[in-house]
Amino acid sequence: MKNIVYTNPSDAVNFDIKRYIKSLNRYAKITEKDAREALDDFNHYDTLHVSCLVEVGTRLIAKKAGDEAAEEYFNQHAQYFDEGKFERLRRITGYLVGTLDRWNDAKKAEEHARVKHSVNSAVDDATRLVMLETQAMAHNVAYTR
Protein backbone atom coordinates (compact mmCIF):
# COMPACT_ATOMS: atom_id res chain seq x y z
CA MET A 1 0.00 0.00 0.00
CA LYS A 2 1.65 3.18 -1.17
CA ASN A 3 -1.03 5.82 -1.74
CA ILE A 4 -4.16 6.95 0.04
CA VAL A 5 -7.05 8.58 -1.80
CA TYR A 6 -9.27 10.99 0.14
CA THR A 7 -11.55 12.34 -2.60
CA ASN A 8 -10.13 12.20 -6.14
CA PRO A 9 -7.71 9.51 -7.33
CA SER A 10 -5.49 12.23 -8.77
CA ASP A 11 -5.06 13.65 -5.24
CA ALA A 12 -3.52 10.48 -3.75
CA VAL A 13 -0.92 10.98 -1.04
CA ASN A 14 1.77 8.67 0.31
CA PHE A 15 0.66 6.48 3.19
CA ASP A 16 2.57 7.05 6.43
CA ILE A 17 1.99 4.23 8.92
CA LYS A 18 3.56 6.20 11.79
CA ARG A 19 1.05 9.02 11.26
CA TYR A 20 -1.79 6.47 11.03
CA ILE A 21 -0.78 4.82 14.32
CA LYS A 22 -0.47 8.24 15.98
CA SER A 23 -4.06 9.04 14.97
CA LEU A 24 -5.28 5.68 16.34
CA ASN A 25 -3.41 6.14 19.62
CA ARG A 26 -5.61 9.11 20.49
CA TYR A 27 -8.35 6.54 21.12
CA ALA A 28 -6.48 3.36 22.14
CA LYS A 29 -2.96 2.02 22.55
CA ILE A 30 -2.25 0.45 19.13
CA THR A 31 1.21 -0.94 18.43
CA GLU A 32 2.86 -0.81 15.03
CA LYS A 33 2.75 -4.62 14.94
CA ASP A 34 -1.04 -4.58 15.52
CA ALA A 35 -1.54 -1.99 12.78
CA ARG A 36 0.65 -3.82 10.26
CA GLU A 37 -1.14 -7.12 10.92
CA ALA A 38 -4.53 -5.47 10.48
CA LEU A 39 -3.38 -3.89 7.19
CA ASP A 40 -1.87 -7.10 5.76
CA ASP A 41 -4.91 -7.72 3.57
CA PHE A 42 -4.26 -4.44 1.74
CA ASN A 43 -0.52 -4.90 1.04
CA HIS A 44 -1.06 -5.88 -2.58
CA TYR A 45 -2.85 -2.59 -3.39
CA ASP A 46 -0.94 0.41 -4.69
CA THR A 47 -3.76 2.80 -3.81
CA LEU A 48 -6.38 2.60 -1.11
CA HIS A 49 -9.34 4.80 -0.19
CA VAL A 50 -9.12 6.36 3.27
CA SER A 51 -12.42 4.71 4.28
CA CYS A 52 -10.63 1.33 4.36
CA LEU A 53 -8.13 2.72 6.86
CA VAL A 54 -10.96 4.12 8.97
CA GLU A 55 -12.69 0.72 9.05
CA VAL A 56 -9.47 -1.05 10.05
CA GLY A 57 -8.79 1.59 12.69
CA THR A 58 -12.31 1.27 14.06
CA ARG A 59 -11.89 -2.50 14.45
CA LEU A 60 -8.49 -2.11 16.14
CA ILE A 61 -9.77 0.51 18.58
CA ALA A 62 -12.87 -1.57 19.39
CA LYS A 63 -10.65 -4.53 20.18
CA LYS A 64 -8.26 -2.54 22.38
CA ALA A 65 -10.48 0.09 24.02
CA GLY A 66 -14.10 -0.88 23.41
CA ASP A 67 -17.01 0.17 21.25
CA GLU A 68 -17.40 3.66 22.69
CA ALA A 69 -13.87 4.72 21.69
CA ALA A 70 -14.27 3.03 18.30
CA GLU A 71 -17.52 4.89 17.68
CA GLU A 72 -15.88 8.19 18.58
CA TYR A 73 -13.01 7.48 16.16
CA PHE A 74 -15.41 6.49 13.39
CA ASN A 75 -17.57 9.58 13.91
CA GLN A 76 -14.49 11.80 13.66
CA HIS A 77 -13.79 10.27 10.23
CA ALA A 78 -17.37 9.75 8.99
CA GLN A 79 -16.96 12.36 6.26
CA TYR A 80 -15.06 9.77 4.21
CA PHE A 81 -18.19 7.62 3.98
CA ASP A 82 -20.63 9.18 1.53
CA GLU A 83 -23.74 7.38 2.79
CA GLY A 84 -26.09 9.13 0.40
CA LYS A 85 -24.54 7.65 -2.73
CA PHE A 86 -24.79 3.95 -1.86
CA GLU A 87 -27.70 2.04 -3.29
CA ARG A 88 -29.00 -1.46 -2.86
CA LEU A 89 -27.24 -4.00 -5.06
CA ARG A 90 -29.04 -7.09 -6.30
CA ARG A 91 -27.67 -10.03 -8.21
CA ILE A 92 -29.93 -10.55 -11.20
CA THR A 93 -29.14 -13.05 -13.94
CA GLY A 94 -25.42 -12.81 -13.29
CA TYR A 95 -25.21 -9.01 -12.96
CA LEU A 96 -24.87 -6.81 -9.88
CA VAL A 97 -27.33 -3.96 -10.31
CA GLY A 98 -29.01 -1.28 -8.27
CA THR A 99 -31.96 -0.58 -10.56
CA LEU A 100 -33.22 -1.98 -13.85
CA ASP A 101 -33.89 1.37 -15.54
CA ARG A 102 -30.82 1.15 -17.83
CA TRP A 103 -31.61 -2.39 -19.02
CA ASN A 104 -32.98 -3.10 -22.50
CA ASP A 105 -36.38 -4.77 -22.98
CA ALA A 106 -34.93 -8.26 -23.46
CA LYS A 107 -32.97 -8.15 -20.21
CA LYS A 108 -35.99 -6.75 -18.34
CA ALA A 109 -38.12 -9.60 -19.72
CA GLU A 110 -35.48 -12.11 -18.61
CA GLU A 111 -35.53 -10.67 -15.09
CA HIS A 112 -39.34 -10.70 -15.01
CA ALA A 113 -39.48 -14.34 -16.12
CA ARG A 114 -36.98 -15.71 -13.64
CA VAL A 115 -38.04 -17.88 -10.73
CA LYS A 116 -37.76 -15.91 -7.52
CA HIS A 117 -36.76 -18.01 -4.51
CA SER A 118 -37.39 -17.30 -0.88
CA VAL A 119 -35.76 -18.74 2.21
CA ASN A 120 -38.99 -18.64 4.21
CA SER A 121 -41.43 -19.57 1.49
CA ALA A 122 -45.03 -19.80 2.63
CA VAL A 123 -45.99 -21.81 -0.48
CA ASP A 124 -46.33 -25.55 -0.05
CA ASP A 125 -44.77 -28.02 -2.52
CA ALA A 126 -48.00 -28.74 -4.44
CA THR A 127 -48.70 -25.05 -5.01
CA ARG A 128 -45.07 -24.43 -5.96
CA LEU A 129 -45.27 -27.25 -8.54
CA VAL A 130 -48.39 -25.74 -10.11
CA MET A 131 -46.68 -22.32 -10.22
CA LEU A 132 -43.61 -23.80 -11.95
CA GLU A 133 -45.74 -25.65 -14.49
CA THR A 134 -47.78 -22.51 -15.21
CA GLN A 135 -44.65 -20.43 -15.60
CA ALA A 136 -43.09 -23.01 -17.92
CA MET A 137 -46.22 -23.11 -20.09
CA ALA A 138 -46.34 -19.30 -20.25
CA HIS A 139 -42.84 -19.29 -21.71
CA ASN A 140 -43.48 -22.25 -23.98
CA VAL A 141 -40.93 -24.38 -22.09
CA ALA A 142 -41.39 -28.07 -21.35
CA TYR A 143 -41.60 -28.89 -17.66
CA THR A 144 -41.56 -32.43 -16.32
CA ARG A 145 -42.02 -33.65 -12.79
C-alpha positions in Angstrom: 0.0 0.0 0.0 1.6 3.2 -1.2 -1.0 5.8 -1.7 -4.2 6.9 0.0 -7.0 8.6 -1.8 -9.3 11.0 0.1 -11.6 12.3 -2.6 -10.1 12.2 -6.1 -7.7 9.5 -7.3 -5.5 12.2 -8.8 -5.1 13.6 -5.2 -3.5 10.5 -3.8 -0.9 11.0 -1.0 1.8 8.7 0.3 0.7 6.5 3.2 2.6 7.1 6.4 2.0 4.2 8.9 3.6 6.2 11.8 1.1 9.0 11.3 -1.8 6.5 11.0 -0.8 4.8 14.3 -0.5 8.2 16.0 -4.1 9.0 15.0 -5.3 5.7 16.3 -3.4 6.1 19.6 -5.6 9.1 20.5 -8.4 6.5 21.1 -6.5 3.4 22.1 -3.0 2.0 22.5 -2.2 0.5 19.1 1.2 -0.9 18.4 2.9 -0.8 15.0 2.7 -4.6 14.9 -1.0 -4.6 15.5 -1.5 -2.0 12.8 0.7 -3.8 10.3 -1.1 -7.1 10.9 -4.5 -5.5 10.5 -3.4 -3.9 7.2 -1.9 -7.1 5.8 -4.9 -7.7 3.6 -4.3 -4.4 1.7 -0.5 -4.9 1.0 -1.1 -5.9 -2.6 -2.8 -2.6 -3.4 -0.9 0.4 -4.7 -3.8 2.8 -3.8 -6.4 2.6 -1.1 -9.3 4.8 -0.2 -9.1 6.4 3.3 -12.4 4.7 4.3 -10.6 1.3 4.4 -8.1 2.7 6.9 -11.0 4.1 9.0 -12.7 0.7 9.1 -9.5 -1.1 10.0 -8.8 1.6 12.7 -12.3 1.3 14.1 -11.9 -2.5 14.4 -8.5 -2.1 16.1 -9.8 0.5 18.6 -12.9 -1.6 19.4 -10.6 -4.5 20.2 -8.3 -2.5 22.4 -10.5 0.1 24.0 -14.1 -0.9 23.4 -17.0 0.2 21.3 -17.4 3.7 22.7 -13.9 4.7 21.7 -14.3 3.0 18.3 -17.5 4.9 17.7 -15.9 8.2 18.6 -13.0 7.5 16.2 -15.4 6.5 13.4 -17.6 9.6 13.9 -14.5 11.8 13.7 -13.8 10.3 10.2 -17.4 9.7 9.0 -17.0 12.4 6.3 -15.1 9.8 4.2 -18.2 7.6 4.0 -20.6 9.2 1.5 -23.7 7.4 2.8 -26.1 9.1 0.4 -24.5 7.6 -2.7 -24.8 4.0 -1.9 -27.7 2.0 -3.3 -29.0 -1.5 -2.9 -27.2 -4.0 -5.1 -29.0 -7.1 -6.3 -27.7 -10.0 -8.2 -29.9 -10.5 -11.2 -29.1 -13.1 -13.9 -25.4 -12.8 -13.3 -25.2 -9.0 -13.0 -24.9 -6.8 -9.9 -27.3 -4.0 -10.3 -29.0 -1.3 -8.3 -32.0 -0.6 -10.6 -33.2 -2.0 -13.8 -33.9 1.4 -15.5 -30.8 1.2 -17.8 -31.6 -2.4 -19.0 -33.0 -3.1 -22.5 -36.4 -4.8 -23.0 -34.9 -8.3 -23.5 -33.0 -8.2 -20.2 -36.0 -6.7 -18.3 -38.1 -9.6 -19.7 -35.5 -12.1 -18.6 -35.5 -10.7 -15.1 -39.3 -10.7 -15.0 -39.5 -14.3 -16.1 -37.0 -15.7 -13.6 -38.0 -17.9 -10.7 -37.8 -15.9 -7.5 -36.8 -18.0 -4.5 -37.4 -17.3 -0.9 -35.8 -18.7 2.2 -39.0 -18.6 4.2 -41.4 -19.6 1.5 -45.0 -19.8 2.6 -46.0 -21.8 -0.5 -46.3 -25.6 -0.1 -44.8 -28.0 -2.5 -48.0 -28.7 -4.4 -48.7 -25.0 -5.0 -45.1 -24.4 -6.0 -45.3 -27.3 -8.5 -48.4 -25.7 -10.1 -46.7 -22.3 -10.2 -43.6 -23.8 -11.9 -45.7 -25.6 -14.5 -47.8 -22.5 -15.2 -44.6 -20.4 -15.6 -43.1 -23.0 -17.9 -46.2 -23.1 -20.1 -46.3 -19.3 -20.2 -42.8 -19.3 -21.7 -43.5 -22.3 -24.0 -40.9 -24.4 -22.1 -41.4 -28.1 -21.3 -41.6 -28.9 -17.7 -41.6 -32.4 -16.3 -42.0 -33.6 -12.8 
